[in-house]
């Protein structure tokens, strides 16, 4: 296959000047060409070097002697190039369609929830919305709005703050219509409630211990059942602790919720609440649970000996887990108005609250109490409830609340 690299015969035409030089068989020292007699045939003579033939015999005296011609050093023959196979045309790239992007499923719409919230806050919002019907932007409008906010249990401090904020917004926006003022009030309420927005974080600790307190009748045990459902929907495993051992049928009520949500429960009828809480935290850690929900006995903040019992539960939980409880929630009834604010202050001073669950907002005319809480005791509102069903507990959103309040 490499025959085209062989040396051509002697009779062939002389190679071009720039052809590669044939290698010498062996190195030899430089020699002088003698004048006479004529030299013998030598393969190193200049003629034979290029033509490969013997020189003719001289017929005349040789030319004058030339200086010695040095024989060049042996040349290492170059490595013959490797034959390159004929190039194969590269096929044109075929366009491959890019894979379709993976789109996460959209988050569930909260439209249905907003409708429920509007229905629940209808009694609260009706009085406020009526102020803006066929109204003129004057001092009388602000006076009527002040009365409506106080009737909704917004509280004096929050009402004064909202009216001052609203006056500034109306002036900056140069509002000329009462409905514009209503929308500006919704923005002012949203900004006031914004500090209450905070998600409930699960997973930083395993298990996350949540201690739930509240007065009798606030819907504490029911809220625990709804919260269990909410956490289960998010993929968290929950263990309930029936530490409300004083109230009749409290344990049985929590057992019903545990059965509905298919979760485990730790209980001891008639046992010490702190002891049940301690056992539940240890059981939650041993069983690898994500959340331990501790249901405490309902009590009034004025009953100091019962509030001391809550302190004891918190201390014992800390003995079971030095970082626990990770959340201390208070369940308040939205129907109680300013009394709910008093409960928040009392329980916060005793336990150090980290969050609130506001229940029974459906049908109440006192939903403005959240504005009072935001102004005087801005503890995050994790959830609000507007019904008795499991799905009637939802995370708190300031803008949604303001829109539902003012329509």
KOLLUM-926559 format. One record per residue (C-alpha): x, y, z. Coordinates in steps of 0.25 Angstrom, whole numbers, plus 5000, padded with zeros to 4 digits. Layout:
<rs>
XYZ/...
</rs>
This chain:
<rs>
500050005000/501250095002/501850064988/501750204983/502950234993/503950144986/505150194978/504950214963/505850134953/507150194948/506650234934/505550314940/505550464939/506450534949/505750564962/505350714964/506350794972/505550804984/505250654985/505650594998/507150544998/507350394999/508050345011/509550315011/509850165015/510950205025/511750325030/513150345024/514250445026/514450555016/515450515004/516150584993/515950554978/517250514972/517750574959/518250454952/517950344949/516450354948/515750304960/514950184961/513450174961/512950224974/511550234979/511950364986/512350444973/511550564971/510950504958/510550374964/509950444977/508850504968/508750414957/509150274962/510150244949/511650224948/512450344942/513050334928/514550304926/515350434925/515850464911/516650594914/517550634926/516750664938/516350794942/517150864952/517050804966/515850854974/515850874989/515450764997/513950734996/513450705010/512450585010/511150635017/510850565030/509850455030/508450505029/507350435037/506250395027/504950465031/503850375036/502950345024/501650405026/500450315030/499550305019/498250385022/497050305019/496050375010/495250475017/493850435020/492850545019/492250585032/490750575032/490050705035/489550705049/488150665051/487350765059/486850695072/485650765078/485950815092/485250745103/484050815108/484350895121/483850825134/482750915139/482450905154/480950885156/480351025159/480051045174/478551025178/477751145176/477351225188/476151285181/475151185188/475851225201/475751375199/474251355196/474051285209/474851395216/473951505210/472751425215/473351415229/473751555230/472451615224/471851655237/473151725241/473351795227/471951835225/471951955235/473252005229/472851985214/471552065217/472352185220/472852205206/471452195199/471152325193/472152395202/472952525200/474452535204/474252625216/474452625231/473052555232/473652435224/474752425234/473852435246/472952325241/474152235237/474652255251/473352205258/473252085248/474652045251/474452055266/473151975265/473951865258/474851855270/476051915263/476451985276/476752125278/478252125275/478052045262/476952135258/477752265260/478852205253/478052165241/477352295240/478652375240/479252285230/477952295221/478052445221/479452445216/479152345205/477952425201/478752555200/479852485192/478952415183/478052545181/476852445182/475552515178/474652395179/474152325192/474452185185/475852225183/475952255198/475352115201/476452055193/477552145200/476952095213/477151945209/478551975205/478752045219/478151925226/479051825218/480351905222/479851905236/479651755236/480851715228/481751695240/480751585245/481151505232/482051385236/482151245231/482151135241/483551065239/483550915241/484850835239/485950915246/485750825258/485350685258/484350675264/483850815264/483050825277/481850915277/481150955290/479751005288/479051085299/477651165299/476451185308/475351095309/474351105297/475351175288/475451055279/476851005283/476650855282/475850875268/476950965263/477950855267/477250755258/477150855247/478650885248/478950735248/478250725235/478950845229/480350785233/479950645228/479650715215/481050765214/481650635216/481950645231/481750535241/481050575254/480950525268/479850575277/480050595292/478750595300/479250685311/477950745314/477650645325/476750735334/475550765324/474550655323/474550575309/475750665305/476550535303/475450465295/475250595286/476650595282/476650435280/475550465270/476350565262/477550475263/476650365256/476150465245/477550505242/478150365244/479250405253/479850345266/479450405280/480150395294/479150405305/478950375320/477550395325/477650465338/479150475338/480050595340/480050695328/481550715329/481850565329/480950535317/481650655310/483050595314/482650455309/482150505296/483450585292/484250465295/483350375287/483350475276/484850465275/484950315276/483850295265/484550395256/483350495256/483350625249/482450695259/481950675273/480650755276/480450775291/479050805294/478950885308/477850905317/476951025314/477051135325/476751285327/477951375328/477451425342/477551285348/478951295353/479151155358/478651105345/479651195337/480751135346/480350995341/480651045327/482051095331/482250955337/481950885324/482850975317/483950945327/483750795326/483750795311/485050875311/485650755320/485250655309/485850745298/486750855302/486350935289/484850915291/483750965291/484051025277/482751085275/481751135286/480451165279/479151235285/477751205280/476851325281/475451345277/475151455267/473851485273/474451535286/474951655281/475851745290/475751625300/476651545290/477651655291/477651645306/477851495305/479051515295/479751605305/479551515317/479951385311/481151455304/481651505317/481551365323/482051275312/482651355302/481751335290/482351315276/481051315268/479551325268/478351245262/477051325260/475851245260/474351275258/474451395249/473251345241/472051425245/472751525255/472651675255/473951685262/475051645252/475751775253/476451725266/477551675257/477851825254/477951845269/478851725271/479751775260/479851915266/480051875281/480551735281/481051695267/481151545269/481151465256/479751405252/480051265246/478651225243/477251275243/475951195243/474651225237/473851095239/473750965245/474250875234/475750825233/476050915221/475451035228/476851075234/477751145225/479051225226/478951375228/479151475217/479051625220/478551665206/477551555206/476951595219/476951745216/476251715203/475251625210/474951735220/474651845210/474151765199/
</rs>
